[in-house]
């Protein structure tokens, strides 16, 4: 299969580019924009190798990079018009090769191949993310402040968003500063935080700030899960606690701010009645992102 797909060749998919360069173009097209740090993690290559490859793709006119307005050390990679055309040709070539191979199979065999590849892709992703927690050892949900909470929640945010979005010290500092300020107001009746704790370690969090927005509106903040408990249902439990609190406090609405691309989190938010009501290109996270505001009306609690 490696031979037939062309990975033994110096170039791939009828292009003049190496397999890793083709992979890069496809991933940038899929994500819309990526950082060099994200590509290093995704490709599993040395930083210097990825840097040289990106320099060649930029020089060839396939990619261009846009410096962050907050920190010029961080740049977002995007496809140029030429790059988009190249990706279209790569996809067309790949589709042609798949059609040529599958035409030698029956419909039932084609379906079996599709199901098998889908299952294997899911297994590879799960393996990459690490094994889930044992079924009988779920984290405990704890309400209120715990020693080390500010540092641990900041660490989870910094680790995840650095790995997947290339966020740096600006983002981590903003999370830590906001948490520190909020912790000083936790004793107020309209504020609360819920922590998922596993074997003495904080592995998830969510907070409701009932004061910073005013107008009897709550602000959902610092919703994060450690990699080891993603997909275990702990995120849903945390959000359920937070929404129950909001309903008991009879907030007129709950607001949250995030950015496009966090699809699993968005699905979870929408399952609790949040709807997207605003999008804009902004840089409050330290990089230029398509920012989003979701709202859950207090009327939902009355239904």
Backbone bond lengths (Angstrom), bond angles and torsions (degrees), N, CA, C in turn:
res aa  C-N    CA-C-N  psi(-1)  N-CA   C-N-CA  omega(-1)  CA-C   N-CA-C  phi
1 X - - - 1.462 - - 1.533 110.58 -
2 X 1.333 116.33 -40.87 1.466 119.66 177.74 1.519 110.61 -60.11
3 X 1.332 116.39 -41.79 1.466 120.79 179.97 1.525 110.71 -66.35
4 X 1.344 116.82 -47.52 1.450 120.63 -176.20 1.531 112.17 -65.53
5 X 1.329 116.93 -33.60 1.458 120.10 179.65 1.519 112.33 -78.60
6 X 1.324 117.03 -9.82 1.458 120.59 173.88 1.515 115.80 93.96
7 X 1.338 117.30 9.38 1.460 118.68 -177.48 1.531 112.93 -75.02
8 X 1.327 117.50 -8.32 1.460 120.59 174.35 1.535 111.16 -82.63
9 X 1.337 116.31 -12.96 1.452 120.85 -178.14 1.527 110.91 -85.98
10 X 1.306 116.13 162.91 1.461 120.17 178.75 1.518 112.04 -75.91
11 X 1.345 116.66 -22.85 1.454 121.06 176.00 1.524 108.63 -124.88
12 X 1.340 116.38 165.88 1.465 120.10 -172.42 1.518 111.56 -136.80
13 X 1.323 115.31 147.38 1.467 123.94 171.93 1.527 112.93 56.81
14 X 1.327 115.33 44.57 1.470 121.60 176.55 1.526 112.11 57.28
15 X 1.335 116.18 32.52 1.466 120.78 176.16 1.527 108.34 -115.68
16 X 1.308 115.51 179.56 1.467 120.74 173.96 1.522 111.31 -97.68
17 X 1.348 116.44 13.69 1.452 120.98 -172.71 1.525 112.12 -109.33
18 X 1.326 114.83 154.89 1.465 121.53 177.76 1.534 110.47 -70.12
19 X 1.340 117.62 163.34 1.474 119.84 176.68 1.525 112.85 -54.72
20 X 1.334 117.82 -40.82 1.463 119.16 -179.26 1.525 111.58 -67.84
21 X 1.328 117.79 -34.24 1.464 120.64 177.64 1.525 110.92 -68.73
22 X 1.333 116.53 -40.98 1.469 120.31 176.84 1.525 109.79 -63.18
23 X 1.332 116.08 -43.78 1.462 120.47 177.51 1.525 110.45 -58.40
24 X 1.309 116.94 -41.64 1.461 121.55 179.36 1.523 111.50 -60.81
25 X 1.325 116.87 -47.56 1.469 120.12 179.66 1.525 111.41 -60.29
26 X 1.327 116.37 -41.30 1.462 120.15 -179.85 1.528 111.77 -66.07
27 X 1.335 117.00 -40.58 1.457 120.35 -179.14 1.526 111.48 -69.81
28 X 1.325 117.41 -40.02 1.458 120.20 177.91 1.530 110.03 -63.78
29 X 1.336 116.15 -40.02 1.468 120.07 177.65 1.531 110.53 -63.71
30 X 1.322 116.42 -40.18 1.464 121.26 -178.67 1.522 111.73 -66.95
31 X 1.348 117.22 -43.03 1.455 121.41 -176.09 1.529 113.01 -85.28
32 X 1.324 116.57 -20.40 1.458 119.97 -176.91 1.517 112.47 90.83
33 X 1.314 115.92 -39.73 1.471 122.43 177.26 1.518 107.73 -162.89
34 X 1.327 116.50 143.74 1.462 121.32 -179.71 1.516 109.18 -144.65
35 X 1.325 114.71 162.96 1.456 120.21 173.57 1.519 109.32 -103.97
36 X 1.319 116.25 163.16 1.464 120.87 176.95 1.525 110.62 -61.63
37 X 1.342 116.45 -36.12 1.471 120.22 179.78 1.518 110.93 -63.19
38 X 1.323 117.60 -39.96 1.457 120.79 177.77 1.526 111.08 -63.17
39 X 1.333 116.53 -41.31 1.458 120.73 -179.65 1.519 111.64 -66.12
40 X 1.318 117.54 -38.77 1.466 120.61 176.77 1.519 109.96 -57.71
41 X 1.338 115.47 -46.01 1.460 120.27 -179.78 1.527 111.16 -66.06
42 X 1.317 117.10 -43.76 1.454 121.50 -174.81 1.526 112.36 -70.58
43 X 1.333 116.57 -41.11 1.458 120.52 -176.90 1.518 113.01 -82.25
44 X 1.326 117.36 -21.01 1.451 120.35 -177.94 1.511 113.18 69.24
45 X 1.331 116.97 29.77 1.465 122.24 -179.27 1.529 110.44 -109.59
46 X 1.318 115.67 164.48 1.448 120.18 176.02 1.529 110.46 -65.30
47 X 1.335 115.38 146.61 1.460 120.55 -178.56 1.526 111.32 -57.15
48 X 1.346 116.97 -39.55 1.462 120.45 -178.69 1.526 111.24 -66.01
49 X 1.348 117.06 -37.62 1.470 120.76 179.21 1.522 110.94 -65.86
50 X 1.332 115.70 -42.91 1.460 119.72 179.36 1.527 109.90 -66.04
51 X 1.318 116.68 -39.42 1.467 120.40 179.59 1.524 111.26 -61.17
52 X 1.343 116.81 -44.01 1.476 119.72 178.90 1.518 111.34 -65.16
53 X 1.327 116.10 -42.01 1.460 119.80 179.84 1.526 111.05 -62.86
54 X 1.335 117.62 -43.22 1.458 121.08 179.75 1.523 111.17 -64.69
55 X 1.316 116.34 -37.19 1.477 119.58 177.60 1.522 110.62 -61.04
56 X 1.340 116.19 -40.54 1.478 119.43 178.99 1.520 111.40 -67.18
57 X 1.345 116.82 -41.39 1.462 119.62 -179.54 1.530 111.38 -67.51
58 X 1.319 117.06 -36.21 1.463 120.31 177.16 1.529 109.96 -68.10
59 X 1.336 116.54 -43.43 1.475 120.66 179.06 1.519 111.31 -63.82
60 X 1.346 116.24 -32.01 1.462 120.57 179.86 1.521 112.47 -79.19
61 X 1.329 116.71 -6.93 1.464 120.05 178.14 1.508 114.97 86.59
62 X 1.353 117.41 12.76 1.464 120.87 -179.51 1.533 111.96 -85.17
63 X 1.324 116.68 -32.63 1.461 122.46 -177.21 1.522 109.73 -129.25
64 X 1.327 115.78 156.90 1.457 120.38 166.48 1.523 107.36 -139.06
65 X 1.324 116.25 150.08 1.454 120.02 -178.63 1.516 110.47 -113.24
66 X 1.336 114.63 144.46 1.460 122.06 -177.38 1.518 108.42 -119.16
67 X 1.343 119.50 114.84 1.468 120.92 179.64 1.523 111.59 -63.59
68 X 1.341 116.04 143.65 1.452 121.34 175.48 1.526 109.49 -67.10
69 X 1.320 115.82 140.24 1.462 120.00 178.80 1.524 111.48 -69.95
70 X 1.355 115.95 -25.71 1.454 120.41 -178.23 1.526 112.89 -85.99
71 X 1.337 115.84 -34.52 1.467 119.61 -175.92 1.522 108.15 -148.49
72 X 1.314 117.29 106.47 1.466 122.16 -174.09 1.525 112.86 -65.01
73 X 1.332 117.44 -12.45 1.464 119.35 178.10 1.520 111.73 -71.60
74 X 1.316 117.07 -20.48 1.455 121.23 -178.50 1.524 110.41 -105.06
75 X 1.339 115.72 132.07 1.458 120.96 -178.33 1.520 110.03 -129.56
76 X 1.309 115.06 145.21 1.455 121.70 177.80 1.523 109.18 -102.40
77 X 1.315 116.64 128.79 1.465 122.46 -179.89 1.524 109.89 -93.15
78 X 1.321 115.80 133.43 1.459 121.65 179.10 1.519 109.52 -136.68
79 X 1.333 116.39 153.42 1.462 120.99 176.53 1.523 110.40 -73.56
80 X 1.324 116.37 140.03 1.458 121.43 169.46 1.533 107.75 -82.38
81 X 1.324 116.57 176.51 1.468 119.84 175.46 1.529 109.95 -59.34
82 X 1.337 116.28 -39.73 1.463 120.31 176.77 1.519 110.65 -63.51
83 X 1.332 116.62 -40.89 1.464 120.48 179.42 1.518 111.91 -63.15
84 X 1.330 116.59 -40.46 1.470 119.84 178.37 1.530 110.69 -63.48
85 X 1.326 116.37 -38.75 1.465 120.05 177.54 1.527 110.52 -65.90
86 X 1.331 116.81 -39.03 1.466 120.74 178.76 1.521 110.96 -63.70
87 X 1.337 116.40 -42.75 1.460 120.32 178.84 1.528 110.61 -63.76
88 X 1.326 116.74 -38.78 1.470 119.57 178.10 1.527 110.62 -61.58
89 X 1.330 117.01 -40.03 1.465 120.10 178.11 1.532 111.27 -68.10
90 X 1.328 116.59 -38.92 1.468 120.26 178.28 1.525 110.40 -62.58
91 X 1.332 116.68 -45.94 1.460 120.21 179.55 1.522 111.69 -64.02
92 X 1.330 116.17 -39.21 1.463 120.30 178.96 1.524 110.63 -64.05
93 X 1.334 116.09 -42.15 1.460 120.87 178.70 1.531 110.47 -64.04
94 X 1.343 116.48 -44.31 1.453 119.92 179.85 1.521 112.06 -63.06
95 X 1.324 116.48 -42.55 1.460 120.11 178.93 1.524 111.26 -62.98
96 X 1.319 116.46 -39.10 1.467 120.65 178.92 1.523 110.91 -62.94
97 X 1.352 117.44 -43.41 1.457 121.11 -179.92 1.528 111.14 -64.65
98 X 1.324 117.24 -38.65 1.465 120.89 179.07 1.527 110.24 -66.50
99 X 1.336 116.36 -44.32 1.473 119.83 179.93 1.524 110.60 -61.28
100 X 1.323 116.88 -42.42 1.457 120.51 -179.18 1.527 111.66 -61.21
101 X 1.335 116.14 -38.59 1.461 119.39 -179.49 1.518 111.43 -74.51
102 X 1.335 117.06 -44.67 1.463 120.46 -173.70 1.524 113.13 -71.83
103 X 1.335 118.12 -19.36 1.462 118.84 -179.36 1.522 112.20 -67.13
104 X 1.343 116.48 -12.78 1.458 120.44 177.81 1.527 112.28 -88.87
105 X 1.343 117.27 2.56 1.459 121.93 -179.22 1.518 110.90 -114.28
106 X 1.318 115.73 157.65 1.460 120.16 173.48 1.521 109.17 -75.01
107 X 1.336 116.52 168.35 1.466 120.51 178.92 1.517 111.26 -59.55
108 X 1.335 116.05 -41.47 1.468 120.22 179.66 1.519 110.97 -63.98
109 X 1.325 117.02 -39.44 1.463 120.58 179.23 1.528 110.94 -68.77
110 X 1.337 116.34 -37.86 1.459 119.89 177.31 1.525 110.63 -61.98
111 X 1.338 117.68 -42.44 1.464 121.70 178.43 1.518 110.86 -64.37
112 X 1.331 116.72 -37.97 1.461 120.29 179.19 1.528 110.88 -64.83
113 X 1.335 116.91 -40.03 1.464 121.05 177.47 1.527 109.95 -62.69
114 X 1.327 116.65 -45.46 1.463 120.44 -178.97 1.524 111.39 -62.18
115 X 1.343 116.75 -44.87 1.460 120.07 179.86 1.526 111.07 -64.46
116 X 1.322 116.20 -41.51 1.458 120.12 -179.05 1.512 112.62 -64.22
117 X 1.333 116.77 -44.91 1.462 120.52 179.37 1.522 110.89 -64.56
118 X 1.343 117.46 -39.09 1.453 121.11 178.87 1.527 110.87 -63.86
119 X 1.341 115.67 -44.29 1.461 119.64 179.71 1.528 111.28 -64.69
120 X 1.336 116.50 -40.16 1.459 120.15 -178.87 1.526 110.78 -67.80
121 X 1.345 116.90 -38.64 1.465 120.31 177.60 1.523 110.78 -62.22
122 X 1.343 116.42 -41.01 1.462 120.92 177.63 1.528 110.69 -63.10
123 X 1.337 116.18 -41.90 1.465 120.29 179.57 1.526 111.55 -64.98
124 X 1.324 117.16 -40.36 1.463 120.48 178.61 1.526 111.34 -63.24
125 X 1.339 116.24 -41.47 1.462 120.08 179.35 1.520 110.88 -63.59
126 X 1.350 116.10 -43.13 1.466 119.88 178.78 1.519 110.86 -63.49
127 X 1.324 116.95 -38.93 1.464 121.14 179.51 1.517 110.83 -65.45
128 X 1.335 116.77 -38.79 1.451 121.63 -179.23 1.522 111.18 -67.04
129 X 1.332 116.51 -33.88 1.462 120.91 -177.39 1.514 112.57 -84.78
130 X 1.328 118.18 -10.12 1.456 120.62 -179.43 1.511 111.11 95.99
131 X 1.318 116.02 156.01 1.460 121.32 -178.28 1.525 110.46 -68.65
132 X 1.343 117.81 143.25 1.460 120.65 178.04 1.519 111.10 -70.27
133 X 1.325 115.76 166.20 1.447 119.86 176.99 1.518 110.63 -64.05
134 X 1.329 119.28 146.93 1.456 121.30 176.01 1.517 110.54 -54.58
135 X 1.340 115.85 145.41 1.462 120.95 -173.97 1.525 112.27 -58.15
136 X 1.318 118.51 -31.46 1.459 121.17 -176.08 1.534 112.54 -94.36
137 X 1.302 116.96 3.91 1.457 119.89 -177.43 1.520 110.31 -123.61
138 X 1.301 116.05 63.83 1.461 121.31 179.65 1.525 110.04 -82.35
139 X 1.310 117.04 150.36 1.468 120.19 176.27 1.530 111.75 -62.39
140 X 1.296 115.15 153.52 1.461 122.36 174.98 1.522 108.68 -92.44
141 X 1.328 117.30 139.15 1.465 121.48 177.34 1.530 108.09 -91.64
142 X 1.324 115.71 119.19 1.455 122.60 -178.49 1.527 108.92 -114.28
143 X 1.315 116.38 137.52 1.463 121.34 -179.90 1.521 110.28 -101.06
144 X 1.323 116.84 134.24 1.453 121.43 174.50 1.517 114.00 97.06
145 X 1.301 114.12 -179.58 1.460 121.88 -175.03 1.525 112.66 -66.18
146 X 1.343 115.90 140.65 1.458 123.15 169.33 1.528 108.08 -128.59
147 X 1.328 118.41 142.55 1.468 119.99 176.61 1.529 111.38 -56.31
148 X 1.316 116.35 135.00 1.459 121.40 -178.65 1.517 114.11 86.94
149 X 1.333 116.21 -1.78 1.469 121.40 -175.58 1.529 112.28 -59.50
150 X 1.315 117.11 -45.76 1.471 120.72 -175.52 1.527 110.35 -62.08
151 X 1.329 116.55 -47.45 1.458 120.06 -179.73 1.512 112.86 -65.88
152 X 1.335 116.93 -41.39 1.460 120.29 -176.58 1.535 111.68 -68.78
153 X 1.322 118.01 -43.71 1.470 120.54 179.28 1.527 109.97 -65.41
154 X 1.323 116.66 -39.80 1.466 120.23 176.78 1.519 110.37 -62.69
155 X 1.334 116.85 -40.98 1.463 121.08 179.40 1.523 111.51 -62.59
156 X 1.336 117.61 -44.64 1.468 120.43 179.66 1.518 110.87 -61.61
157 X 1.326 116.86 -43.28 1.464 120.16 177.99 1.529 111.03 -62.79
158 X 1.324 116.19 -48.25 1.468 120.33 -176.66 1.525 111.00 -62.76
159 X 1.327 117.53 -43.24 1.469 121.13 -177.86 1.520 111.30 -64.61
160 X 1.334 116.18 -47.84 1.473 119.90 -176.27 1.531 111.27 -67.18
161 X 1.328 117.73 -48.40 1.458 119.89 -173.23 1.529 112.44 -78.68
162 X 1.326 116.88 -21.27 1.461 119.06 171.67 1.517 110.49 -71.12
163 X 1.330 115.82 -44.07 1.466 120.62 -178.38 1.512 112.06 -66.49
164 X 1.331 117.37 -41.79 1.467 120.41 -172.40 1.525 114.50 -97.50
165 X 1.333 117.84 -22.63 1.463 119.45 -175.16 1.524 113.41 -132.30
166 X 1.336 117.74 0.73 1.446 120.15 176.50 1.512 115.08 73.06
167 X 1.343 118.14 16.53 1.456 120.42 178.58 1.532 109.39 -66.85
168 X 1.334 115.67 147.55 1.456 120.35 -177.13 1.513 113.59 -119.16
169 X 1.335 115.25 -147.54 1.465 120.70 -173.35 1.527 112.61 -63.46
170 X 1.341 117.67 -30.09 1.466 120.46 179.86 1.522 110.16 -57.87
171 X 1.337 116.33 -46.92 1.458 120.97 -178.57 1.525 110.88 -66.90
172 X 1.334 117.09 -47.03 1.462 120.37 -179.13 1.530 110.72 -60.85
173 X 1.310 116.81 -42.36 1.466 120.90 179.70 1.517 111.18 -62.94
174 X 1.326 115.99 -39.30 1.462 120.30 -179.53 1.522 110.88 -66.07
175 X 1.332 117.04 -41.95 1.469 120.93 177.91 1.525 110.05 -62.54
176 X 1.330 116.84 -49.38 1.466 121.22 -176.65 1.526 111.31 -62.61
177 X 1.335 117.33 -43.40 1.460 120.83 -179.25 1.532 111.10 -64.81
178 X 1.322 116.15 -42.58 1.464 119.72 179.04 1.515 112.25 -64.17
179 X 1.332 116.23 -41.83 1.465 120.38 178.62 1.524 111.64 -64.57
180 X 1.315 116.11 -42.30 1.461 120.04 -179.78 1.526 110.90 -61.41
181 X 1.322 116.71 -42.45 1.464 120.38 178.64 1.533 110.64 -65.75
182 X 1.328 115.87 -42.70 1.462 120.88 -178.30 1.528 111.16 -65.61
183 X 1.329 117.40 -39.24 1.458 121.14 -178.18 1.527 111.22 -57.97
184 X 1.318 116.85 -32.01 1.454 120.46 178.25 1.512 113.50 -71.10
185 X 1.338 117.52 -11.47 1.470 122.05 179.62 1.529 112.68 -112.60
186 X 1.336 117.16 8.55 1.459 120.25 -174.29 1.530 113.52 -65.09
187 X 1.305 117.35 -24.91 1.463 119.30 -178.88 1.524 112.21 -75.06
188 X 1.326 117.37 -13.84 1.458 120.50 177.14 1.527 110.12 -69.85
189 X 1.315 116.38 139.86 1.466 122.10 -168.80 1.522 113.79 -60.58
190 X 1.325 118.54 -26.94 1.459 120.64 -173.88 1.522 112.86 -95.84
191 X 1.322 116.87 8.06 1.461 121.72 177.09 1.526 109.31 -117.55
192 X 1.337 116.18 146.39 1.470 119.19 176.51 1.521 109.60 -163.15
193 X 1.325 114.80 161.86 1.465 121.51 177.48 1.513 108.67 -142.03
194 X 1.337 115.55 144.66 1.462 121.76 179.58 1.525 108.05 -124.01
195 X 1.320 116.07 133.21 1.450 122.42 -175.95 1.525 109.84 -122.05
196 X 1.343 115.90 134.42 1.463 121.10 171.43 1.526 106.94 -91.49
197 X 1.332 116.65 122.62 1.464 121.80 -175.57 1.522 109.69 -120.87
198 X 1.327 116.13 125.86 1.465 122.15 -179.37 1.518 109.29 -126.10
199 X 1.326 115.46 118.42 1.458 121.63 -179.14 1.532 111.49 50.00
200 X 1.329 115.25 45.15 1.450 121.63 176.64 1.513 115.86 80.44
201 X 1.321 118.27 1.28 1.460 123.02 -177.22 1.522 110.18 -114.05
202 X 1.330 117.42 133.25 1.463 121.54 176.08 1.524 108.79 -72.50
203 X 1.333 116.99 122.25 1.466 121.44 -178.38 1.525 112.56 -120.75
204 X 1.327 117.13 4.98 1.456 119.94 178.34 1.513 110.17 -170.43
205 X 1.332 116.51 157.33 1.461 120.40 179.53 1.515 111.20 -158.61
206 X 1.321 115.10 157.43 1.460 122.93 168.54 1.524 106.42 -157.85
207 X 1.325 116.80 145.12 1.464 120.83 -178.44 1.517 109.96 -133.22
208 X 1.329 115.19 152.79 1.454 122.59 171.32 1.517 108.01 -119.85
209 X 1.320 115.19 118.20 1.459 122.59 176.40 1.525 106.69 -102.14
210 X 1.320 115.74 109.54 1.455 119.94 -176.30 1.510 114.19 -94.83
211 X 1.336 116.67 9.70 1.461 119.27 -173.93 1.524 114.38 -119.66
212 X 1.333 118.63 -31.73 1.467 118.73 -168.08 1.516 113.83 -73.34
213 X 1.333 120.01 -21.64 1.462 120.83 -177.83 1.522 112.79 -92.92
214 X 1.340 117.17 -27.81 1.458 119.81 -175.91 1.520 111.22 73.30
215 X 1.313 117.52 -170.66 1.478 123.76 176.83 1.520 112.78 56.33
216 X 1.337 117.23 27.24 1.461 122.05 -179.63 1.531 112.15 58.73
217 X 1.337 116.54 31.66 1.461 121.78 177.81 1.521 110.07 -109.62
218 X 1.331 115.68 142.94 1.458 121.47 178.80 1.528 109.83 -99.04
219 X 1.323 115.73 153.20 1.462 122.48 179.71 1.522 107.87 -118.03
220 X 1.334 117.84 115.53 1.463 122.09 176.33 1.526 107.89 -82.54
221 X 1.351 116.76 124.83 1.462 120.48 -172.59 1.528 110.95 -136.79
222 X 1.318 115.90 155.79 1.463 124.87 169.85 1.527 113.76 54.77
223 X 1.333 115.35 45.53 1.470 119.98 174.25 1.523 107.63 -85.39
224 X 1.319 116.94 113.50 1.464 121.85 -175.23 1.522 109.27 -151.68
225 X 1.329 116.43 146.37 1.463 122.49 175.70 1.516 108.68 -128.58
226 X 1.328 116.28 141.74 1.454 120.98 171.46 1.527 108.41 -69.00
227 X 1.337 116.82 153.36 1.460 120.23 -177.97 1.516 112.83 -55.75
228 X 1.328 117.67 -34.74 1.462 120.48 -173.41 1.524 113.58 -69.87
229 X 1.323 118.05 -14.06 1.467 118.28 -179.95 1.524 113.00 -119.57
230 X 1.325 117.18 14.74 1.466 119.04 173.42 1.525 109.15 -71.38
231 X 1.325 115.95 138.88 1.454 120.27 179.57 1.513 114.86 81.33
232 X 1.337 118.01 7.15 1.468 120.99 -179.31 1.516 112.92 -98.09
233 X 1.330 117.86 -5.31 1.461 120.96 -177.24 1.521 113.32 91.65
234 X 1.340 117.73 -2.19 1.455 120.36 -178.70 1.525 111.22 -67.20
235 X 1.327 117.25 -36.94 1.457 120.22 178.13 1.516 111.63 -60.32
236 X 1.322 116.76 -42.17 1.471 120.49 177.91 1.529 111.00 -63.90
237 X 1.336 116.73 -39.79 1.463 119.85 178.70 1.525 111.12 -63.74
238 X 1.327 116.86 -42.48 1.463 120.24 178.26 1.527 111.45 -61.81
239 X 1.337 116.11 -46.69 1.462 118.84 -179.83 1.517 111.94 -65.37
240 X 1.333 117.00 -35.31 1.465 120.41 178.39 1.528 110.57 -62.38
241 X 1.337 116.87 -41.08 1.462 120.67 177.26 1.528 110.62 -62.34
242 X 1.330 115.46 -44.08 1.464 120.18 -178.30 1.523 111.74 -65.38
243 X 1.339 117.06 -42.26 1.459 119.85 -179.11 1.532 111.51 -70.49
244 X 1.325 116.86 -34.55 1.470 119.79 175.42 1.528 110.25 -61.12
245 X 1.329 115.80 -42.53 1.459 120.93 178.04 1.527 110.91 -61.79
246 X 1.343 116.74 -44.39 1.464 120.70 179.68 1.529 111.33 -61.88
247 X 1.330 116.28 -40.37 1.462 120.02 179.70 1.526 110.99 -67.02
248 X 1.337 116.04 -39.94 1.466 119.59 179.07 1.524 111.21 -65.50
249 X 1.330 116.51 -35.57 1.463 121.31 179.20 1.526 112.46 -80.49
250 X 1.332 116.15 -8.73 1.470 122.89 177.60 1.531 112.43 56.79
251 X 1.335 114.95 47.51 1.456 119.22 172.99 1.524 108.87 -67.21
252 X 1.315 116.82 146.30 1.467 120.34 179.08 1.528 111.38 -72.56
253 X 1.345 116.87 -25.33 1.466 121.41 178.83 1.522 108.48 -163.98
254 X 1.334 115.12 159.95 1.462 122.16 173.53 1.518 106.64 -121.75
255 X 1.322 117.32 127.97 1.458 122.51 -178.73 1.529 109.55 -112.84
256 X 1.327 115.99 147.06 1.462 120.17 170.41 1.516 108.78 -143.83
257 X 1.327 115.34 146.65 1.455 122.28 179.02 1.526 108.93 -116.56
258 X 1.332 116.24 133.43 1.459 121.85 -179.27 1.525 107.63 -149.63
259 X 1.325 117.37 -157.69 1.461 119.84 176.13 1.521 109.98 -145.46
260 X 1.311 116.49 161.96 1.457 122.75 -175.23 1.521 111.32 -65.35
261 X 1.337 116.03 144.11 1.456 121.39 176.75 1.515 113.82 113.18
262 X 1.333 117.47 -18.50 1.470 120.78 179.18 1.530 108.19 -88.07
263 X 1.326 115.22 70.16 1.460 120.66 -168.70 1.520 113.66 -67.28
264 X 1.341 118.02 -39.36 1.457 119.97 -179.98 1.526 110.57 -63.77
265 X 1.327 116.52 -43.10 1.462 120.42 178.51 1.525 110.45 -64.77
266 X 1.342 116.88 -40.38 1.462 119.10 -179.64 1.527 110.99 -61.94
267 X 1.332 117.06 -42.66 1.464 120.53 178.67 1.521 110.68 -59.16
268 X 1.323 115.91 -41.07 1.459 120.38 179.49 1.526 110.82 -66.88
269 X 1.325 117.04 -44.46 1.462 120.02 177.71 1.535 110.92 -57.83
270 X 1.311 115.76 -46.78 1.469 119.80 -177.13 1.524 111.47 -64.67
271 X 1.327 117.40 -30.20 1.466 119.86 178.44 1.526 111.84 -68.13
272 X 1.334 117.04 -18.73 1.465 122.00 176.73 1.524 111.86 -99.15
273 X 1.314 117.86 9.93 1.453 121.24 174.65 1.512 115.91 97.09
274 X 1.340 118.32 6.36 1.466 120.25 176.55 1.530 109.76 -76.66
275 X 1.314 115.70 143.74 1.470 120.81 175.48 1.528 108.57 -129.85
276 X 1.323 115.13 145.83 1.469 120.95 177.30 1.526 108.96 -74.87
277 X 1.334 116.74 124.22 1.470 118.50 -179.74 1.516 114.21 -123.72
278 X 1.371 116.64 -1.69 1.463 117.15 179.46 1.521 109.53 -162.09
279 X 1.342 115.99 140.53 1.466 122.44 174.76 1.521 108.74 -137.56
280 X 1.330 116.12 144.11 1.459 120.40 177.43 1.526 109.17 -162.12
281 X 1.314 115.96 156.59 1.461 121.02 176.74 1.525 107.79 -84.87
282 X 1.335 115.63 118.60 1.462 119.76 -176.18 1.512 111.92 -142.13
283 X 1.331 115.37 177.93 1.468 120.42 -175.76 1.530 112.30 -136.38
284 X 1.339 117.75 27.05 1.455 119.03 -177.62 1.526 112.34 -69.49
285 X 1.348 117.69 -15.86 1.456 120.97 -179.59 1.528 111.82 -93.36
286 X 1.323 117.04 -0.08 1.455 120.06 179.55 1.512 113.35 101.69
287 X 1.332 118.03 -9.89 1.463 123.73 176.42 1.522 107.93 -139.30
288 X 1.303 117.16 157.29 1.455 120.92 178.43 1.527 109.58 -72.36
289 X 1.329 116.65 117.33 1.460 122.50 -176.69 1.526 108.86 -135.89
290 X 1.340 115.75 158.88 1.462 120.92 170.49 1.529 106.92 -82.18
291 X 1.323 115.57 96.66 1.460 120.31 -175.33 1.527 110.48 -80.54
292 X 1.341 115.03 155.22 1.461 120.41 -175.31 1.529 110.19 -139.01
293 X 1.323 115.20 148.53 1.466 121.77 173.05 1.525 108.28 -121.67
294 X 1.324 116.34 126.17 1.458 122.96 177.11 1.528 108.81 -111.52
295 X 1.324 116.01 144.96 1.467 121.64 -178.08 1.519 110.13 -131.30
296 X 1.316 115.12 137.32 1.480 122.54 171.61 1.524 107.13 -117.10
297 X 1.308 115.41 115.58 1.461 119.99 -177.62 1.523 110.58 -73.28
298 X 1.336 116.01 144.56 1.460 120.72 177.12 1.516 112.13 -64.97
299 X 1.339 117.66 -17.41 1.467 120.04 178.16 1.518 111.95 -64.72
300 X 1.340 117.19 -24.50 1.467 120.77 -179.70 1.520 110.12 -61.26
301 X 1.328 117.15 -38.41 1.462 121.41 -177.63 1.518 111.67 -66.66
302 X 1.353 117.81 -21.76 1.446 120.79 -177.32 1.510 113.54 -89.03
303 X 1.348 116.65 -4.27 1.462 119.70 -177.09 1.527 110.77 -82.45
